[in-house]
Structures are given as structure tokens and as C-alpha cells.
Amino acid sequence: MTTPENTTPCPEHRGLPAGRMPELRMMPAPSDANVYGDVFGGWIMSQVDIAGSLPATRRANGRVATISVNSFVFKNPVFVGDLLSFYADIVKVGNTSITVNVEVYAERNRLQACTVKVTEATLTYVATDSDRKPRKVPPLETLLA
Ligand SMILES: CC(C)(COP(=O)(O)OP(=O)(O)OC[C@H]1O[C@@H](n2cnc3c(N)ncnc32)[C@H](O)[C@@H]1OP(=O)(O)O)[C@@H](O)C(=O)NCCC(=O)NCCS
């Protein structure tokens, strides 16, 4: 099993993005590992989908459905026990769709302060009504009112 205690030296360390709040923080468990002991890509993808849906849901002021994973890059492996921070930013708002960029950082070897960017993805969500049909994203002014 690969754990934070026996990983290779830190490939980069720039700390977490300054002045930004992660949408989600998670720590993968042994049950999230693949047969090699690293964290299963599908587990990471599902957390990224959840993290991206949070700002999309707020912007849509209601339910959204994921229509597309536009890009997904696993830049570095994720290990059991890494503390993952998911940052999500809306990059485009269409008529019914909202596209979100998600960046994931792992804090590993935490006593030695090692932070690694592990994943970057872009996903598109569609605002949906109670019949699961697309609905217009409300104007921003109506949300701030
Ligand atoms: C989401 C859903 C309701 C959209 O309905 P649809 O009839 O396919 O959507 P439309 O063709 O009207 O397109 C809706 C929006 O998605 C965008 N879109 C469609 N296909 C897309 C694609 N491959 N990539 C990115 N955006 C896409 C359209 O451009 C449109 O955006 P806009 O209104 O801002 O211009 C429907 O596709 C669906 O139910 N999909 C399954 C969702 C799901 O189960 N997700 C997994 C669990 S959440």
C-alpha cells in the first residue's frame, strides 16, 4: 500500500492556492485504492464531479446535471491518506449550461509540507427543471437581489 509515509520526494511545493477556498476537501481511504495501492482514477473523477457541481448549482440556483467531461488530466498520482483540496471556478455560462474548471491539490508528507497539483478537469453542467429538462440559467442580478 502506498501511503504518505513512503512516497517518493515531493516533486513540487508551492502550497495551496493563496486566498482561495476549496469547494471540497477529502482524504482517500484504503478502500479507494486500485490494485497497485494508488487511488483509483474513478474515485477522483467522482469527487471532481461533485466539487464542480457545487458552484454550478449555486449559479443555476437549483439542480444541475453533468452533460460533459470536456477534459481531465491526472498530473500526479494520489495516495491513500493525501489530504485533497478541490478548487472549482465557473469559466463559462451559456443559455442553459455552466462550465467549471476544477483543480485538485494533494497535501502529502504533511509533516514535511509537500503540496502537489494532482488533477485538472473541465466539466459542463446543465441547469435542469423538475422534469430533468434543460432550463435557462437565471440572470446573475436575480441571484444577487
Ligand atoms: C443534461 C440534459 C438534460 C440536457 O438535455 P439535452 O437535450 O441533451 O441538452 P441540449 O442539447 O438542449 O443542450 C443543453 C446545453 O448543453 C450544452 N451541451 C450539449 N452537449 C454538450 C457537450 N457534449 N459538451 C458540452 N456542452 C454540451 C449545449 O450547448 C447547451 O448549452 P447552452 O444552452 O448553454 O447553449 C440531458 O442530456 C441529460 O439528461 N443527460 C444525462 C445527465 C446525467 O445523467 N448526468 C450524469 C449524472 S448528473
The ligand as an SDF file (V2000), in Angstrom:
LIG
                    3D

 48 50  0  0  0  0  0  0  0  0999 V2000
  -28.4910   17.2540  -19.2800 C   0  0  0  0  0  0  0  0  0  0  0  0
  -29.6720   17.0350  -20.2450 C   0  0  0  0  0  0  0  0  0  0  0  0
  -30.9810   17.2860  -19.5100 C   0  0  0  0  0  0  0  0  0  0  0  0
  -29.5200   18.0790  -21.3510 C   0  0  0  0  0  0  0  0  0  0  0  0
  -30.5240   17.8520  -22.2770 O   0  0  0  0  0  0  0  0  0  0  0  0
  -30.1690   17.9120  -23.8670 P   0  0  0  0  0  0  0  0  0  0  0  0
  -31.4490   17.9410  -24.5800 O   0  0  0  0  0  0  0  0  0  0  0  0
  -29.2030   16.8180  -24.1600 O   0  0  0  0  0  0  0  0  0  0  0  0
  -29.4110   19.3130  -23.9170 O   0  0  0  0  0  0  0  0  0  0  0  0
  -29.3020   20.3510  -25.0890 P   0  0  0  0  0  0  0  0  0  0  0  0
  -28.9260   19.7400  -26.3760 O   0  0  0  0  0  0  0  0  0  0  0  0
  -30.5270   21.2520  -25.0330 O   0  0  0  0  0  0  0  0  0  0  0  0
  -28.0420   21.2020  -24.5580 O   0  0  0  0  0  0  0  0  0  0  0  0
  -28.1010   21.8160  -23.2920 C   0  0  0  0  0  0  0  0  0  0  0  0
  -26.8110   22.5880  -23.1040 C   0  0  0  0  0  0  0  0  0  0  0  0
  -25.7280   21.6670  -23.0130 O   0  0  0  0  0  0  0  0  0  0  0  0
  -24.7290   22.0030  -23.9700 C   0  0  0  0  0  0  0  0  0  0  0  0
  -24.1450   20.7690  -24.4710 N   0  0  0  0  0  0  0  0  0  0  0  0
  -24.7450   19.7840  -25.1510 C   0  0  0  0  0  0  0  0  0  0  0  0
  -23.8760   18.8030  -25.4180 N   0  0  0  0  0  0  0  0  0  0  0  0
  -22.6950   19.1930  -24.8940 C   0  0  0  0  0  0  0  0  0  0  0  0
  -21.3950   18.6240  -24.8640 C   0  0  0  0  0  0  0  0  0  0  0  0
  -21.1330   17.4320  -25.4290 N   0  0  0  0  0  0  0  0  0  0  0  0
  -20.4200   19.2880  -24.2280 N   0  0  0  0  0  0  0  0  0  0  0  0
  -20.6450   20.4920  -23.6670 C   0  0  0  0  0  0  0  0  0  0  0  0
  -21.8680   21.0900  -23.6560 N   0  0  0  0  0  0  0  0  0  0  0  0
  -22.8670   20.4500  -24.2780 C   0  0  0  0  0  0  0  0  0  0  0  0
  -25.4770   22.7400  -25.0780 C   0  0  0  0  0  0  0  0  0  0  0  0
  -24.5920   23.5570  -25.8260 O   0  0  0  0  0  0  0  0  0  0  0  0
  -26.4690   23.5250  -24.2690 C   0  0  0  0  0  0  0  0  0  0  0  0
  -25.8380   24.6380  -23.6860 O   0  0  0  0  0  0  0  0  0  0  0  0
  -26.4620   26.1310  -23.8050 P   0  0  0  0  0  0  0  0  0  0  0  0
  -27.9460   26.0340  -23.5360 O   0  0  0  0  0  0  0  0  0  0  0  0
  -25.7770   26.9050  -22.7310 O   0  0  0  0  0  0  0  0  0  0  0  0
  -26.1600   26.6240  -25.1760 O   0  0  0  0  0  0  0  0  0  0  0  0
  -29.6310   15.5900  -20.8480 C   0  0  0  0  0  0  0  0  0  0  0  0
  -28.5860   15.4970  -21.8100 O   0  0  0  0  0  0  0  0  0  0  0  0
  -29.4480   14.5440  -19.7850 C   0  0  0  0  0  0  0  0  0  0  0  0
  -30.3590   14.2880  -19.0200 O   0  0  0  0  0  0  0  0  0  0  0  0
  -28.2550   13.9290  -19.7280 N   0  0  0  0  0  0  0  0  0  0  0  0
  -27.9100   12.9710  -18.6970 C   0  0  0  0  0  0  0  0  0  0  0  0
  -27.3340   13.7220  -17.4930 C   0  0  0  0  0  0  0  0  0  0  0  0
  -26.7830   12.7450  -16.4860 C   0  0  0  0  0  0  0  0  0  0  0  0
  -27.3750   11.7480  -16.1900 O   0  0  0  0  0  0  0  0  0  0  0  0
  -25.5930   13.0990  -15.9520 N   0  0  0  0  0  0  0  0  0  0  0  0
  -24.9020   12.2610  -15.0270 C   0  0  0  0  0  0  0  0  0  0  0  0
  -25.4030   12.4020  -13.6370 C   0  0  0  0  0  0  0  0  0  0  0  0
  -25.6280   14.0670  -13.0840 S   0  0  0  0  0  0  0  0  0  0  0  0
  1  2  1  0
  2  3  1  0
  2  4  1  0
  2 36  1  0
  4  5  1  0
  5  6  1  0
  6  7  2  0
  6  8  1  0
  6  9  1  0
  9 10  1  0
 10 11  2  0
 10 12  1  0
 10 13  1  0
 13 14  1  0
 14 15  1  0
 15 16  1  0
 15 30  1  0
 16 17  1  0
 17 18  1  0
 17 28  1  0
 18 19  1  0
 18 27  1  0
 19 20  2  0
 20 21  1  0
 21 22  1  0
 21 27  2  0
 22 23  1  0
 22 24  2  0
 24 25  1  0
 25 26  2  0
 26 27  1  0
 28 29  1  0
 28 30  1  0
 30 31  1  0
 31 32  1  0
 32 33  2  0
 32 34  1  0
 32 35  1  0
 36 37  1  0
 36 38  1  0
 38 39  2  0
 38 40  1  0
 40 41  1  0
 41 42  1  0
 42 43  1  0
 43 44  2  0
 43 45  1  0
 45 46  1  0
 46 47  1  0
 47 48  1  0
M  END
$$$$
